[in-house]
Amino acid sequence: MSFSPALTAYAVLVGILAPFAGLWLNARARSGKEDSARLPERFGRYTKARPPGVLIWLHAASVGESGVALSLIEAMAARDASLAFLISTGTRTSAELVARRALAGVTHVYVPLDSAGAVRRFLDHWRPDLGVFVESELWPNLILAAEARRIPLALINARMSPKSLARWQRWTAAGARLLKAFGFVAAADARTAQALSAVRGADVPLLGNLKLAAPAPPVDAGEQAALAEQLRGRPVWLAASTHAGEDEIALAAHAKLRAAEPNALLIIAPRHPERGEAISALADGAPRRSQFEPVGHASVYIADTLGELGLFYALAPAALVAGSLLPHLKGHNPIEPAKLDCAILTGPHYESFQDVFDAILAANGAQIVRDADSLAPAVLSLWRDEGARAAQAEAARGATTRGAGALDETVTQLLSLAPGKAKQANAAHASA
């Protein structure tokens, strides 16, 4: 099948830009956004060997998608322990997550650039038996090259913002061409299922959001006990996954809270930990966890480390899930605080997690705030009404405990696409 005009134009543009990719990646590495030691992987050059046997490759853009991919890997490995897995991601934080989980039989690499050469080297080296794309990051050259090699492909937990779906509907021919490369497509929410069904010209089932099947984020019990001792007796709240422009709102709200509770502590966990120094400066030199500085009597503490967000959700009775106070950010994942019984506050801009927030809000499991003036009293109310806070946290947890059925059905579908032994294991599981 030939390219659509839009995909042809995309391939030409990528070919023109590919010679300059090294300059771009080196600049990103200098700013901490790329792992300089592993830049060759972005060009499809690897030092790790392909594992023997059936290799299932999953691509996950960032941390949330990586969590879904790892849950799928655990479930597939439980059905067939002989399977090997390759997980490709695009961010350093997702690489850190995969490393921390350290699942047996799993190799992590950075996703190659979507240029013809990098894609060809990636597929030549790894020769996957099945490719699984998680959620929404679809690289046309990578998908079409895999299809050309007759590698079965699946798109699972598809979940796209209204803006992304509008683009798919404008570029119908390109979208239809890409979706036809997938032997199985399943959506996480109704709006995505409806839109992709129209573009694909075939039913895209709504299985539900696989993030709901993910376990609570890890919490180091020793670190939790040590920090809880430092925070004893202090009212605490968390601003989680903040972006530039949101820290100022959280700090303004905290100033209002301290007028009522002078001993109050705000923990700011930035979405990008490299912003820790700048946030500390905003907060009059607040101590930073990355620098091993104790909380002491500070009114603000900067949690600028990787992989510890679960720890701070577990410590704080209430948290703002940031990335939601400014319209261009689109929100972050509320499932993690819900599963750790942390009362959730969110800004109004959460469309990237619209389906999850809709369920939580309908259950009265979260509150919407818009600015410092509404954020401060919401936190204060949660501090002072323990019963209401517990009820809100319980409602959020209840709204996010679904998903096991979607995970099981997704694994069944994926293993039905895989060759040989994986299909046999799938059939044995189905008949058990």
Secondary structure, DSSP 8 states (H G I E B T S, - for coil): ----HHHHHHHHHHHHHGGGHHHHHHHHHHTTSS-GGGHHHHTT--SS---SS-EEEEEE-SHHHHHHHHHHHHHHHHH-TT-EEEEEESSHHHHHHHHHH--TTEEEEE---SSHHHHHHHHHHH--SEEEEETT---HHHHHHHHHTT--EEEEEE---HHHHHHHHHTHHHHHHHHTT-SEEEESSHHHHHHHHHHHTS---B---GGGGS------HHHHHHHHHHTTT--EEEEEEE-TTHHHHHHHHHHHHHHH-TT-EEEEEESSGGGHHHHHHHTTS--BGGGT---TT-SEEE---SS-HHHHHHH-SEEEE-S-SSTTT-----HHHHHTT-EEEE-S--GGGHHHHHHHHHTT-EEE--SHHHHHHHHHHHHH-HHHHHHHHHHHHHHT---HHHHHHHHHHHHHHS-HHHHHHHHHHHH-
